[in-house]
């Protein structure tokens, strides 16, 4: 017994939880409680006295005590990390106040006590128990903001959860009643002893109190979230004004990317209504363009009464390629008739009208060259200079290579280089349909097929983004799209039609291109370019006839030919462009794409989905695409072992696909790959 160790008494835990759930030191808390200031002790005693008077049978005394209690809570101040002291001292009496409320008779005192209990329940309620909302529904529903911003936020959270729960209960009750009716049971057999509470009971509190409070106190995001929870987002329009419109519309625009269809369109529609209410028509127009509703775009354009703003909106629509019905002068602006004039005027104002040569970009005179080294006239260098020259002087109508040397530059290229050089004329003369066609027309009579094909392509590039009543591009290019012409000339004409009328949805272009696609004797290369041009012209139209024709083309062609030919991608892209930005409208086409087997079907399905959700910001689709990017094909273990052994023997880095350089090192008798270069910071 003497050897038996004495048992030490168990120590009490030093840490306990406070009423907000934070871990605090018990001894320290007790010490602070013992060291309350005289002012705090007086307040604590006062709160206890008021609680005792609340249970007094005299109604006048109870009402006076409750008024004093409410005044203390509302007028108290606190920091961001502490709770108001009156609320802190009232918390231990929460159970007593609940009992008093249950025993109290109906009247103003009971209503005020319900308000106090609703506030106290904010720090007392457990998960799934919404006592704060329950007592607020029993109390007064006016002037919620007087209880503080945090209380209103807490109440909004409980309302959102309660609203969804009541909707679920109502749907479940309706489903049970429907099943009972189908089973032949009488209406009396359905249990109605505890019917679900109506969800609409919460709407007056949301619409008349909480939402206005949030909108007045720079909490627009919380108001929008609450209205989204109860499916009343359209009520937001009445609370928007000039002080909050920017924040409201910015949040709605971003929110539309995180909600499923068709709610994303509803969110954008509310943003359009907010902008229109405040007379911000250009901003509303851009949101309407995202909705892809031509009727709404036309309505916004015509409802604006300021002619200058109307012209601004017309230029904006011309930039995005949307052309609704409008007056003649606005229609000409949207057709791009003034694009060249305004572009050159801006160039003169900026003093950049002087043409530039590719050498101004290369700056090869700064390079150190060995003595005696001369300039070698290379076809590849000339082709590169052609592209640089076209991009450098796009739209200026003049340059130092093609339009000033008597077209000698064309013959410094070979075959496809000559086609590219001739086509670059369209880039130099961009938008200038009247003056540019005159300079390009002479190349259409060239005996060289490459130059003629390039000139046809230049006509399409020149007319891209513009509209003309005479349709010169259609008249010129349709003639060369017939079967009797060589393949390269026909392909250039077909591609030129797609560029010239991109987004125009013109029926005449359909009549010229569709026969090329459906003709079984058409080579795959020509059919692919025609399919791509159809996709460009009817982008975002969901044209059923074109979609079926292109799908049929993919199904009837030999699978091996489609798999090996790179032109198959143009056909898939042509189908995808038909559903550009249409989101769920692509579902039928996706089902048809499943008929195609192998990589062609997978490529078509991915192209359709990508085009349909392009620019939507759909988070789920972005995550899916990232997941696909993260998937890697399994590697052959034998190849990996040979590459590792070779690298270990030679001590040199081995080439790796996708341009990534990976090295190796030996650690724990095993080879571990690690990233080289800037990625070395990620080594663990």
C-alpha positions as CSV (number, residue, x, y, z in Angstrom):
1,X,0.0,0.0,0.0
2,X,2.9,2.3,0.7
3,X,4.2,1.7,-2.8
4,X,0.9,2.7,-4.3
5,X,1.1,6.1,-5.9
6,X,-1.4,8.6,-4.7
7,X,-4.0,9.5,-7.4
8,X,-3.9,13.1,-8.4
9,X,-7.1,14.9,-8.7
10,X,-8.2,15.6,-12.3
11,X,-7.5,19.1,-13.4
12,X,-10.4,21.0,-14.8
13,X,-10.0,22.1,-18.5
14,X,-8.4,25.4,-18.8
15,X,-10.2,26.3,-22.0
16,X,-14.0,26.7,-22.4
17,X,-16.2,28.2,-25.0
18,X,-17.8,31.6,-24.8
19,X,-21.4,32.4,-25.9
20,X,-20.1,33.1,-29.5
21,X,-18.3,29.7,-29.7
22,X,-14.8,31.1,-29.3
23,X,-12.2,29.3,-27.2
24,X,-11.3,31.3,-24.1
25,X,-9.3,30.7,-21.0
26,X,-11.5,29.9,-18.0
27,X,-9.3,31.3,-15.4
28,X,-8.7,34.4,-17.4
29,X,-12.5,34.8,-18.1
30,X,-13.2,34.4,-14.4
31,X,-10.6,37.0,-13.6
32,X,-12.1,39.4,-16.1
33,X,-15.6,38.8,-14.7
34,X,-14.4,39.4,-11.2
35,X,-12.7,42.6,-12.4
36,X,-15.8,44.2,-14.0
37,X,-15.8,48.0,-13.8
38,X,-18.3,49.7,-11.6
39,X,-20.1,50.9,-14.7
40,X,-20.3,47.3,-16.1
41,X,-21.5,46.0,-12.8
42,X,-24.2,48.6,-12.6
43,X,-25.3,47.7,-16.2
44,X,-25.3,44.0,-15.4
45,X,-27.5,44.6,-12.3
46,X,-29.8,46.9,-14.3
47,X,-30.3,44.2,-17.0
48,X,-31.1,41.6,-14.3
49,X,-33.6,44.0,-12.7
50,X,-35.3,44.6,-16.0
51,X,-35.5,40.9,-16.7
52,X,-37.2,40.4,-13.3
53,X,-39.7,43.2,-14.0
54,X,-40.6,41.7,-17.3
55,X,-42.2,38.8,-15.4
56,X,-44.2,41.3,-13.3
57,X,-48.0,40.8,-13.6
58,X,-48.5,44.6,-13.9
59,X,-48.7,45.3,-17.7
60,X,-47.5,48.9,-17.4
61,X,-44.4,47.9,-15.4
62,X,-43.6,45.1,-17.9
63,X,-43.9,47.5,-20.9
64,X,-41.7,50.1,-19.2
65,X,-39.1,47.5,-18.4
66,X,-39.1,46.2,-22.0
67,X,-38.8,49.7,-23.4
68,X,-35.8,50.4,-21.2
69,X,-34.2,47.1,-22.2
70,X,-34.7,47.8,-25.9
71,X,-33.3,51.3,-25.5
72,X,-30.2,50.0,-23.8
73,X,-29.6,47.4,-26.5
74,X,-30.1,49.8,-29.4
75,X,-28.0,52.6,-28.0
76,X,-25.1,50.5,-26.9
77,X,-21.9,50.6,-28.9
78,X,-19.3,47.9,-29.5
79,X,-16.2,47.2,-31.5
80,X,-15.9,44.8,-34.4
81,X,-14.5,42.1,-32.1
82,X,-16.9,42.4,-29.2
83,X,-20.6,42.1,-28.4
84,X,-22.7,44.9,-27.0
85,X,-22.6,44.7,-23.2
86,X,-26.3,44.8,-22.7
87,X,-26.7,41.9,-25.1
88,X,-24.0,40.1,-23.3
89,X,-25.6,40.5,-19.9
90,X,-29.0,39.5,-21.2
91,X,-27.8,36.3,-22.7
92,X,-27.9,34.3,-19.4
93,X,-31.6,35.2,-19.0
94,X,-32.6,33.9,-22.4
95,X,-34.5,30.9,-21.0
96,X,-36.3,33.1,-18.4
97,X,-37.4,35.5,-21.1
98,X,-38.7,32.6,-23.3
99,X,-40.7,31.4,-20.3
100,X,-42.1,34.8,-19.7
101,X,-43.1,35.1,-23.4
102,X,-44.9,31.8,-23.3
103,X,-46.9,32.9,-20.2
104,X,-47.6,36.5,-21.3
105,X,-50.9,37.6,-22.7
106,X,-51.2,39.1,-26.1
107,X,-50.4,42.8,-26.3
108,X,-47.7,45.4,-27.0
109,X,-45.5,44.0,-24.3
110,X,-45.5,40.5,-25.7
111,X,-44.7,41.8,-29.2
112,X,-41.8,43.8,-27.9
113,X,-40.5,40.8,-25.9
114,X,-40.6,38.8,-29.1
115,X,-38.3,41.4,-30.7
116,X,-35.8,41.1,-27.8
117,X,-35.9,37.3,-28.0
118,X,-35.3,37.5,-31.8
119,X,-32.2,39.5,-31.2
120,X,-30.9,37.3,-28.4
121,X,-31.6,34.2,-30.5
122,X,-28.9,35.4,-33.0
123,X,-26.3,34.3,-30.5
124,X,-28.2,31.3,-29.0
125,X,-29.7,29.4,-31.9
126,X,-28.2,26.0,-32.9
127,X,-27.8,24.6,-36.4
128,X,-31.1,24.1,-38.1
129,X,-33.0,26.0,-35.4
130,X,-34.2,29.4,-36.7
131,X,-35.5,31.0,-33.5
132,X,-34.5,34.5,-34.5
133,X,-36.8,34.3,-37.5
134,X,-39.5,32.6,-35.5
135,X,-39.7,35.3,-32.9
136,X,-39.4,38.1,-35.5
137,X,-42.5,36.7,-37.2
138,X,-44.3,36.9,-33.8
139,X,-43.0,40.4,-33.1
140,X,-43.1,43.7,-34.9
141,X,-41.9,43.8,-38.5
142,X,-41.1,47.5,-38.7
143,X,-37.7,49.3,-38.5
144,X,-35.5,46.2,-38.6
145,X,-32.4,48.4,-39.2
146,X,-32.6,49.8,-35.7
147,X,-31.4,46.5,-34.3
148,X,-28.1,46.7,-36.3
149,X,-26.7,45.5,-39.6
150,X,-25.4,42.2,-38.3
151,X,-28.9,41.3,-37.0
152,X,-30.5,42.0,-40.4
153,X,-27.8,39.9,-42.1
154,X,-28.4,37.0,-39.7
155,X,-32.2,37.3,-40.3
156,X,-31.7,37.3,-44.0
157,X,-29.7,34.1,-43.8
158,X,-32.4,32.4,-41.8
159,X,-35.2,33.6,-44.2
160,X,-33.4,32.1,-47.2
161,X,-33.1,28.7,-45.5
162,X,-36.7,28.8,-44.2
163,X,-38.1,29.9,-47.5
164,X,-36.5,26.9,-49.4
165,X,-37.6,24.5,-46.6
166,X,-41.2,25.6,-46.8
167,X,-41.2,25.3,-50.6
168,X,-39.8,21.8,-50.3
169,X,-42.5,20.9,-47.7
170,X,-45.2,22.3,-49.9
171,X,-44.0,20.3,-52.9
172,X,-43.8,17.1,-50.9
173,X,-47.3,17.7,-49.6
174,X,-48.6,18.3,-53.1
175,X,-46.8,15.2,-54.4
176,X,-48.3,13.1,-51.5
177,X,-51.8,14.4,-52.4
178,X,-51.3,13.6,-56.0
179,X,-50.2,10.0,-55.2
180,X,-53.2,9.6,-52.9
181,X,-55.5,10.8,-55.7
182,X,-54.0,8.4,-58.2
183,X,-54.4,5.6,-55.8
184,X,-58.1,6.3,-55.5
185,X,-58.0,7.5,-51.9
186,X,-60.4,10.1,-50.7
187,X,-59.3,13.6,-49.9
188,X,-60.1,12.9,-46.2
189,X,-57.4,10.2,-46.1
190,X,-54.6,12.7,-46.7
191,X,-53.1,13.8,-43.4
192,X,-53.7,17.6,-43.1
193,X,-53.2,17.8,-39.3
194,X,-50.0,19.8,-39.8
195,X,-50.1,21.5,-43.2
196,X,-46.9,23.2,-44.4
197,X,-46.5,26.9,-43.7
198,X,-46.8,29.1,-46.8
199,X,-43.5,30.4,-48.1
200,X,-45.2,33.6,-49.3
201,X,-45.6,34.6,-45.7
202,X,-42.0,35.7,-45.6
203,X,-42.1,37.9,-48.7
204,X,-43.5,41.1,-47.1
205,X,-40.6,41.0,-44.6
206,X,-38.1,40.6,-47.4
207,X,-39.5,43.1,-49.9
208,X,-40.5,45.9,-47.5
209,X,-37.8,45.7,-44.8
210,X,-34.7,43.7,-45.5
211,X,-34.1,44.5,-49.2
212,X,-34.5,48.3,-48.8
213,X,-32.2,48.2,-45.8
214,X,-29.5,46.4,-47.7
215,X,-29.8,48.7,-50.7
216,X,-29.5,51.9,-48.6
217,X,-26.5,50.6,-46.7
218,X,-24.2,49.6,-49.6
219,X,-25.0,45.9,-49.2
220,X,-26.4,45.4,-52.8
221,X,-24.7,42.0,-53.1
222,X,-26.5,40.7,-50.0
223,X,-29.9,42.0,-51.3
224,X,-29.4,40.3,-54.6
225,X,-28.4,37.0,-53.0
226,X,-31.5,37.1,-50.8
227,X,-33.8,37.9,-53.7
228,X,-32.2,35.1,-55.7
229,X,-33.0,32.7,-52.9
230,X,-36.7,33.6,-52.9
231,X,-36.9,33.9,-56.7
232,X,-37.9,37.5,-56.6
233,X,-34.9,39.1,-58.3
234,X,-37.1,41.3,-60.5
235,X,-38.1,43.3,-57.4
236,X,-34.6,44.7,-57.4
237,X,-35.4,47.2,-60.2
238,X,-37.5,49.4,-58.0
239,X,-34.6,49.9,-55.5
240,X,-31.9,50.8,-58.0
241,X,-30.8,54.4,-58.3
242,X,-27.9,56.4,-59.6
243,X,-25.9,55.8,-56.4
244,X,-25.9,52.0,-56.6
245,X,-26.5,51.2,-60.3
246,X,-22.8,50.5,-61.0
247,X,-22.4,48.1,-58.1
248,X,-25.7,46.4,-58.8
249,X,-25.1,45.8,-62.5
250,X,-21.5,44.7,-61.9
251,X,-22.6,42.1,-59.4
252,X,-25.4,40.9,-61.6
253,X,-23.1,40.6,-64.6
254,X,-20.7,38.4,-62.6
255,X,-23.5,36.5,-61.0
256,X,-24.9,35.4,-64.3
257,X,-21.7,33.3,-64.8
258,X,-22.3,31.3,-61.7
259,X,-26.0,30.3,-62.1
260,X,-27.4,27.6,-64.3
261,X,-29.5,28.1,-67.4
262,X,-32.1,29.7,-67.8
263,X,-31.5,31.7,-64.6
264,X,-28.4,33.3,-66.1
265,X,-30.5,35.0,-68.8
266,X,-33.0,36.2,-66.1
267,X,-30.2,37.8,-64.1
268,X,-28.9,39.6,-67.2
269,X,-32.5,40.7,-68.0
270,X,-32.8,42.3,-64.6
271,X,-29.5,44.2,-65.2
272,X,-30.9,45.4,-68.5
273,X,-34.1,46.6,-66.8
274,X,-32.0,48.4,-64.1
275,X,-30.0,50.2,-66.8
276,X,-33.0,51.1,-68.9
277,X,-34.8,52.5,-65.8
278,X,-32.0,55.0,-65.3
279,X,-31.7,55.9,-68.9
280,X,-28.3,54.2,-69.4
281,X,-29.1,52.8,-72.8
282,X,-25.5,52.1,-74.1
283,X,-24.8,50.0,-71.0
284,X,-28.2,48.2,-71.3
285,X,-27.5,47.6,-75.0
286,X,-24.3,45.7,-74.3
287,X,-26.1,43.5,-71.8
288,X,-28.8,42.9,-74.3
289,X,-26.2,41.8,-76.9
290,X,-25.0,39.2,-74.3
291,X,-28.5,37.9,-74.1
292,X,-28.6,37.6,-77.9
293,X,-32.1,38.9,-78.1
294,X,-32.5,40.9,-81.4
295,X,-35.9,42.2,-80.4
296,X,-34.6,43.6,-77.1
297,X,-31.6,45.2,-78.9
298,X,-33.9,46.9,-81.5
299,X,-36.3,48.0,-78.7
300,X,-33.4,49.7,-76.8
301,X,-32.1,51.4,-79.9
302,X,-35.4,52.8,-80.9
303,X,-36.5,53.8,-77.4
304,X,-33.5,56.1,-76.8
305,X,-34.6,59.7,-77.6
306,X,-31.1,61.3,-77.7
307,X,-29.9,61.1,-81.4
308,X,-26.2,61.3,-80.4
309,X,-26.6,58.4,-78.0
310,X,-28.4,56.5,-80.7
311,X,-25.4,57.0,-83.0
312,X,-23.1,55.9,-80.2
313,X,-25.2,52.7,-79.8
314,X,-25.2,52.2,-83.6
315,X,-21.4,52.3,-83.7
316,X,-21.3,49.8,-80.8
317,X,-23.6,47.4,-82.7
318,X,-21.5,47.8,-85.8
319,X,-18.5,46.7,-83.7
320,X,-20.1,43.5,-82.5
321,X,-21.8,42.7,-85.8
322,X,-25.4,43.1,-84.7
323,X,-27.7,45.0,-87.2
324,X,-31.3,45.4,-86.1
325,X,-33.9,47.3,-88.1
326,X,-33.3,51.1,-87.8
327,X,-33.5,54.4,-89.6
328,X,-31.4,54.9,-92.7
329,X,-28.6,56.9,-91.2
330,X,-28.3,54.5,-88.2
331,X,-28.4,51.5,-90.6
332,X,-25.5,52.9,-92.6
333,X,-23.5,53.3,-89.4
334,X,-24.2,49.7,-88.4
335,X,-23.3,48.6,-92.0
336,X,-19.8,50.0,-91.5
337,X,-20.2,52.5,-94.3
338,X,-18.2,55.1,-92.4
339,X,-15.5,52.8,-91.0
340,X,-12.8,53.7,-93.5
341,X,-13.5,57.4,-93.2
342,X,-13.3,57.5,-89.4
343,X,-10.3,55.2,-89.3
344,X,-8.3,57.4,-91.6
345,X,-9.4,60.6,-89.9
346,X,-8.2,59.2,-86.6
347,X,-4.9,58.2,-88.2
348,X,-4.4,61.7,-89.5
349,X,-5.1,63.1,-86.0
350,X,-2.6,60.8,-84.5
351,X,-0.1,61.5,-87.3
352,X,0.4,57.8,-88.2
353,X,-0.8,58.0,-91.7
354,X,2.6,57.4,-93.1
355,X,3.0,53.7,-94.2
356,X,5.5,51.6,-92.5
357,X,7.8,48.9,-93.9
358,X,8.4,45.5,-92.3
359,X,12.0,46.6,-91.7
360,X,10.6,49.1,-89.2
361,X,9.5,46.1,-87.1
362,X,12.5,43.9,-87.7
363,X,15.1,46.6,-87.0
364,X,17.7,44.3,-88.6
365,X,20.1,47.2,-89.0
366,X,20.8,46.9,-85.3
367,X,21.9,43.3,-85.6
368,X,25.6,42.6,-85.7
369,X,26.4,40.8,-89.0
370,X,29.8,39.5,-90.2
371,X,31.6,41.6,-92.8
372,X,30.6,40.8,-96.3
373,X,27.2,39.3,-95.4
374,X,24.6,40.4,-97.9
375,X,20.8,40.3,-98.0
376,X,19.5,37.0,-99.4
377,X,16.2,37.2,-101.2
378,X,14.4,34.2,-99.6
379,X,10.8,33.2,-100.5
380,X,10.1,32.4,-96.8
381,X,11.4,35.8,-95.7
382,X,9.3,37.4,-98.4
383,X,6.2,35.6,-97.2
384,X,6.8,36.7,-93.6
385,X,7.3,40.3,-94.8
386,X,4.0,40.0,-96.7
387,X,2.1,39.1,-93.5
388,X,3.9,41.7,-91.4
389,X,3.2,44.4,-94.0
390,X,-0.5,43.6,-94.2
391,X,-0.9,43.7,-90.4
392,X,1.2,46.8,-90.0
393,X,-0.7,48.8,-92.6
394,X,-4.2,47.2,-92.2
395,X,-6.9,49.7,-93.2
396,X,-4.6,52.5,-94.2
397,X,-5.0,51.8,-98.0
398,X,-1.3,52.3,-98.6
399,X,2.0,50.5,-98.0
400,X,5.6,50.3,-99.3
401,X,5.5,46.9,-100.9
402,X,2.4,45.9,-102.8
403,X,0.7,49.2,-103.8
404,X,3.8,51.3,-104.6
405,X,6.2,49.0,-106.6
406,X,4.0,48.1,-109.5
407,X,3.0,44.8,-107.9
408,X,6.5,43.4,-108.3
409,X,6.4,42.1,-104.8
410,X,3.8,39.5,-105.9
411,X,6.4,37.8,-108.1
412,X,9.0,37.6,-105.3
413,X,6.9,34.9,-103.8
414,X,6.1,31.3,-104.9
415,X,2.8,29.5,-105.3
416,X,0.9,29.9,-102.0
417,X,3.1,32.8,-101.1
418,X,1.7,34.6,-104.2
419,X,-1.8,33.8,-103.0
420,X,-1.0,35.2,-99.6
421,X,0.5,38.3,-101.1
422,X,-2.6,38.9,-103.3
423,X,-4.9,38.3,-100.4
424,X,-3.0,40.7,-98.2
425,X,-4.4,43.5,-100.4
426,X,-7.7,42.9,-98.8
427,X,-6.1,43.7,-95.4
428,X,-4.5,46.8,-96.7
429,X,-7.7,48.1,-98.2
430,X,-9.9,46.9,-95.3
431,X,-13.5,48.3,-95.2
432,X,-13.0,50.5,-98.3
433,X,-15.4,48.5,-100.5
434,X,-15.8,51.2,-103.1
435,X,-12.2,52.1,-103.6
436,X,-10.6,48.8,-102.7
437,X,-12.5,46.6,-105.2
438,X,-11.2,48.8,-108.1
439,X,-7.6,48.0,-107.1
440,X,-8.2,44.3,-106.6
441,X,-10.3,43.8,-109.7
442,X,-7.3,43.7,-112.1
443,X,-5.8,40.7,-110.3
444,X,-9.0,38.7,-111.0
445,X,-7.9,38.5,-114.6
446,X,-4.4,37.2,-113.9
447,X,-3.3,34.1,-115.7
448,X,-1.7,32.8,-112.5
449,X,-4.2,30.7,-110.5
450,X,-2.6,31.6,-107.2
451,X,-2.8,35.3,-107.8
452,X,-6.4,35.0,-108.9
453,X,-7.3,32.9,-105.8
454,X,-5.5,35.4,-103.6
455,X,-7.5,38.2,-105.2
456,X,-10.8,36.4,-104.5
457,X,-9.8,36.0,-100.9
458,X,-8.8,39.7,-100.8
459,X,-12.4,40.5,-101.8
460,X,-13.7,38.6,-98.8
461,X,-11.2,40.1,-96.4
462,X,-11.9,43.6,-97.8
463,X,-15.7,43.2,-97.2
464,X,-15.4,41.7,-93.7
465,X,-17.4,43.7,-91.2
466,X,-19.2,45.9,-93.7
467,X,-22.5,45.7,-95.6
468,X,-23.3,47.2,-99.0
469,X,-26.7,47.4,-100.7
470,X,-25.2,46.2,-104.0
471,X,-23.5,43.2,-102.5
472,X,-20.4,43.3,-104.8
473,X,-18.7,40.5,-102.9
474,X,-21.6,38.1,-103.4
475,X,-21.7,38.9,-107.1
476,X,-18.0,38.5,-107.7
477,X,-17.4,35.4,-105.5
478,X,-20.5,33.4,-106.4
479,X,-19.3,33.2,-110.0
480,X,-16.0,31.6,-109.0
481,X,-17.6,29.2,-106.6
482,X,-18.9,27.0,-109.4
483,X,-17.7,23.5,-110.1
484,X,-15.9,24.3,-113.4
485,X,-13.1,26.3,-111.6
486,X,-9.9,24.8,-110.2
487,X,-9.9,23.7,-106.6
488,X,-7.7,26.5,-105.2
489,X,-9.8,29.2,-106.9
490,X,-13.1,27.6,-105.8
491,X,-11.8,27.3,-102.2
492,X,-10.7,30.9,-102.1
493,X,-14.1,32.1,-103.4
494,X,-16.0,30.0,-100.8
495,X,-13.8,31.2,-98.0
496,X,-14.1,34.8,-99.2
497,X,-17.9,34.5,-99.0
498,X,-17.7,33.3,-95.4
499,X,-15.5,36.2,-94.5
500,X,-17.4,38.8,-96.4
501,X,-20.8,37.8,-94.8
502,X,-19.7,36.6,-91.4
503,X,-22.7,36.8,-89.1
504,X,-25.0,38.3,-91.8
505,X,-27.3,35.2,-92.0
506,X,-27.9,36.0,-95.7
507,X,-30.0,33.5,-97.6
508,X,-28.2,34.2,-100.9
509,X,-25.0,33.0,-99.4
510,X,-26.8,29.8,-98.2
511,X,-28.0,29.2,-101.8
512,X,-24.4,29.5,-103.0
513,X,-22.6,27.4,-100.4
514,X,-25.1,24.6,-99.4
515,X,-25.1,22.9,-102.8
516,X,-21.3,22.6,-102.5
517,X,-21.6,20.8,-99.2
518,X,-24.4,18.3,-100.2
519,X,-22.8,17.4,-103.5
520,X,-21.2,13.9,-103.1
521,X,-18.6,14.7,-105.8
522,X,-17.2,17.7,-104.0
523,X,-13.7,17.0,-102.7
524,X,-13.4,17.0,-98.9
525,X,-11.1,20.0,-98.9
526,X,-13.6,22.2,-100.8
527,X,-16.6,20.8,-98.8
528,X,-14.8,21.6,-95.5
529,X,-14.1,25.2,-96.5
530,X,-17.7,25.6,-97.7
531,X,-18.9,24.2,-94.3
532,X,-16.7,26.6,-92.4
533,X,-18.0,29.5,-94.4
534,X,-21.6,28.5,-93.7
535,X,-20.7,28.5,-90.0
536,X,-19.2,31.9,-90.3
537,X,-22.1,33.4,-92.2
538,X,-24.8,31.8,-89.9
539,X,-22.9,32.0,-86.6
540,X,-25.2,31.7,-83.6
541,X,-28.3,31.1,-85.8
542,X,-28.9,27.4,-84.8
543,X,-29.8,26.9,-88.5
544,X,-31.3,23.4,-88.6
545,X,-30.9,22.8,-92.3
546,X,-27.2,23.7,-92.3
547,X,-26.6,21.7,-89.2
548,X,-28.2,18.6,-90.7
549,X,-26.3,19.0,-93.9
550,X,-22.9,19.2,-92.1
551,X,-23.7,16.3,-89.8
552,X,-24.7,14.2,-92.8
553,X,-21.4,15.1,-94.5
554,X,-19.5,13.8,-91.5
555,X,-21.6,10.7,-91.3
556,X,-21.4,9.7,-95.0
557,X,-17.6,10.3,-95.4
558,X,-15.3,7.4,-94.8
559,X,-14.2,7.4,-91.1
560,X,-10.6,6.7,-92.0
561,X,-10.5,9.7,-94.4
562,X,-12.0,12.0,-91.8
563,X,-9.6,10.8,-89.1
564,X,-6.5,11.4,-91.3
565,X,-7.5,14.6,-92.9
566,X,-6.9,17.9,-91.1
567,X,-9.8,19.5,-93.0
568,X,-12.3,17.6,-90.9
569,X,-11.7,20.1,-88.2
570,X,-13.1,22.9,-90.4
571,X,-16.3,20.9,-90.8
572,X,-16.6,20.4,-87.0
573,X,-15.9,24.1,-86.4
574,X,-18.5,25.1,-89.0
575,X,-21.1,23.1,-87.1
576,X,-19.9,24.6,-83.8
577,X,-20.2,28.2,-85.1
578,X,-23.9,27.6,-85.8
579,X,-24.5,27.3,-82.1
580,X,-22.0,30.1,-81.0
581,X,-23.1,31.4,-77.6
582,X,-26.5,29.5,-77.7
583,X,-25.7,27.3,-74.6
584,X,-28.5,24.8,-74.0
585,X,-29.7,25.0,-77.6
586,X,-26.8,22.8,-78.6
587,X,-28.1,19.8,-76.7
588,X,-29.8,18.2,-79.8
589,X,-26.6,18.6,-81.9
590,X,-24.6,17.0,-79.1
591,X,-26.9,14.0,-79.2
592,X,-26.4,13.7,-82.9
593,X,-22.6,14.0,-82.5
594,X,-22.7,10.8,-80.4
595,X,-23.5,8.9,-83.6
596,X,-19.9,9.5,-84.9
597,X,-17.4,7.2,-83.4
598,X,-13.8,7.6,-82.6
599,X,-11.8,10.8,-82.3
600,X,-13.9,12.6,-84.9
601,X,-17.0,12.3,-82.7
602,X,-15.2,13.4,-79.6
603,X,-13.7,16.4,-81.4
604,X,-17.1,17.4,-82.8
605,X,-18.8,17.1,-79.4
606,X,-16.1,19.2,-77.7
607,X,-16.2,21.8,-80.5
608,X,-20.0,22.1,-80.2
609,X,-19.9,22.5,-76.5
610,X,-17.0,25.0,-76.5
611,X,-18.6,27.2,-79.2
612,X,-22.1,27.1,-77.5
613,X,-20.7,28.3,-74.2
614,X,-18.1,30.7,-75.6
615,X,-18.1,34.0,-73.7
616,X,-20.7,32.9,-71.2
617,X,-18.3,32.5,-68.3
618,X,-20.1,29.3,-67.3
619,X,-18.0,28.1,-64.4
620,X,-19.1,24.4,-64.7
621,X,-18.0,24.3,-68.3
622,X,-14.7,26.0,-67.5
623,X,-14.1,23.3,-64.8
624,X,-14.9,20.6,-67.2
625,X,-12.5,21.9,-69.9
626,X,-9.8,22.2,-67.2
627,X,-10.4,18.6,-66.3
628,X,-10.0,17.6,-69.9
629,X,-6.8,19.6,-70.1
630,X,-5.5,17.8,-67.0
631,X,-6.0,14.4,-68.5
632,X,-2.9,12.8,-70.1
633,X,-2.7,9.7,-72.3
634,X,-1.1,6.7,-70.6
635,X,2.6,6.4,-71.5
636,X,4.4,3.2,-72.4
637,X,6.4,2.0,-69.4
638,X,9.1,0.6,-71.7
639,X,9.7,4.0,-73.4
640,X,9.8,5.8,-70.0
641,X,12.4,3.3,-68.7
642,X,14.6,3.7,-71.9
643,X,14.3,7.5,-71.7
644,X,15.3,7.4,-68.0
645,X,18.2,5.0,-68.6
646,X,19.5,7.1,-71.5
647,X,19.3,10.3,-69.5
648,X,21.1,8.8,-66.6
649,X,23.9,7.4,-68.8
650,X,24.4,10.6,-70.8
651,X,23.6,13.2,-68.1
652,X,21.7,15.3,-70.6
653,X,18.2,16.6,-70.7
654,X,15.8,14.7,-73.0
655,X,13.2,16.4,-75.2
656,X,9.7,16.2,-73.9
657,X,6.4,16.9,-75.8
658,X,4.5,20.2,-75.4
659,X,7.8,22.1,-75.1
660,X,8.3,21.3,-71.4
661,X,11.8,20.4,-70.3
662,X,12.1,17.9,-67.5
663,X,15.3,16.6,-65.9
664,X,15.9,13.8,-63.4
665,X,17.8,13.2,-60.3
666,X,18.4,10.2,-58.1
667,X,17.0,10.2,-54.6
668,X,16.5,7.2,-52.3
669,X,17.6,4.9,-55.2
670,X,14.6,6.0,-57.3
671,X,14.4,8.4,-60.2
672,X,12.1,11.4,-59.6
673,X,11.1,13.9,-62.3
674,X,11.3,17.5,-61.4
675,X,10.6,20.7,-63.3
676,X,13.4,22.7,-64.8
677,X,13.7,26.5,-65.3
678,X,11.2,28.8,-63.6
679,X,9.3,25.9,-62.3
680,X,12.1,25.0,-59.9
681,X,10.5,27.2,-57.4
682,X,7.8,24.6,-57.0
683,X,10.2,21.8,-56.1
684,X,9.3,20.1,-52.9
